[in-house]
Amino acid sequence: MKKFNIGVIGCGYIAKKAHFPNIASKYNLCAVSDTDLSRAEAVKKEYGAEYVFDDYKKLLALKELDAVHICAPNYLHAPIALEALEAGKHVLVEKPVATTVKDAEAIYRKAREKKLKAMSANCFRYLTEWSILKSFIDSGRLGEIYYVNVKAMRRRGIPPHGVFTNKALQGGGPLIDIGVHQLDLAVYLLGIRDRRGSRGRSGQRSATPPATPGPSGAPGTMRIMI
Ligand SMILES: NC(=O)c1ccc[n+]([C@@H]2O[C@H](COP(=O)([O-])OP(=O)(O)OC[C@H]3O[C@@H](n4cnc5c(N)ncnc54)[C@H](O)[C@@H]3O)[C@@H](O)[C@H]2O)c1
């Protein structure tokens, strides 16, 4: 069977930690792109990507590419995903899929129009503990669940790399970073399709800071109720 040709846009922390080892073991890592060319070159050296670009548009122009993983900062997710779909590629977009609901809807609309797959990399739902909880919920062992209260706190502080502390490029604070994982989990675990309402709140400081704050300052908090 033909191996999928994958291109990765953004060769930073998450691409190196999560994506390259997996892609290289199962698919063909065809092309990589990063505005910092040295990062893309390093990936080529380690995983043998055929093409290396500093401009993602050149990557998207490759005819042989089947799918792209978008691992660039959040503000670029929607524009790159829309261009990739327009170029006929399936897309896996790092979370959050976009920085606004309007942009997220545009991505899924474009994917449907082009008959391609678009997916957000909300990886928490694939962890074993949540699969077990989901099997309990689905089997009815926990009864009817009608209210979810999701809380999360980064005990190790804000990641020091990338654009996490740049609100304009990140698109928000803790809610758009760790919050989308929690929200996705709640929706996934409960199989919510007809959500009647939800409320969310996020802040930049915890009311009860941990004894050992992370290296990059105050932890963020967020709370979502569905
Ligand atoms: N699923 C998870 O649990 C998880 C964990 C960490 C990060 N992420 C997500 O991954 C994304 C990247 O985060 P990161 O921690 O890897 O950040 P990072 O800063 O380490 O990596 C981003 C990379 O994108 C590159 N880049 C910037 N503009 C570009 C462009 N126009 N074209 C190509 N490359 C470009 C940067 O040079 C950098 O190498 C974010 O959306 C973040 O939310 C997800």
The ligand as an ORCA input file, in Angstrom:
! r2SCAN-3c Opt
* xyz 0 1
  N      -1.124     19.071     21.372
  C      -0.436     19.615     22.373
  O      -0.558     19.194     23.510
  C       0.491     20.780     22.073
  C       1.622     20.999     22.877
  C       2.461     22.084     22.548
  C       2.139     22.926     21.466
  N       1.018     22.692     20.741
  C       0.634     23.584     19.626
  O       1.617     23.500     18.596
  C       1.779     24.764     17.961
  C       3.260     25.138     17.975
  O       3.691     25.211     19.327
  P       5.212     24.868     19.696
  O       5.220     24.687     21.171
  O       5.746     23.782     18.832
  O       5.886     26.290     19.331
  P       7.343     26.555     18.748
  O       7.531     28.023     18.786
  O       8.336     25.681     19.441
  O       7.245     26.077     17.228
  C       6.593     26.811     16.227
  C       7.477     26.773     14.995
  O       6.771     27.388     13.909
  C       7.711     28.124     13.164
  N       7.010     29.114     12.322
  C       6.592     30.358     12.656
  N       6.021     30.949     11.582
  C       6.072     30.032     10.570
  C       5.642     30.044      9.204
  N       5.040     31.112      8.648
  N       5.882     28.934      8.434
  C       6.498     27.850      8.970
  N       6.919     27.786     10.260
  C       6.703     28.866     11.038
  C       8.629     28.738     14.221
  O       9.856     29.177     13.659
  C       8.786     27.551     15.172
  O       9.885     26.730     14.809
  C       0.870     25.743     18.725
  O      -0.302     25.896     18.001
  C       0.581     25.049     20.052
  O      -0.687     25.363     20.572
  C       0.211     21.622     21.011
*
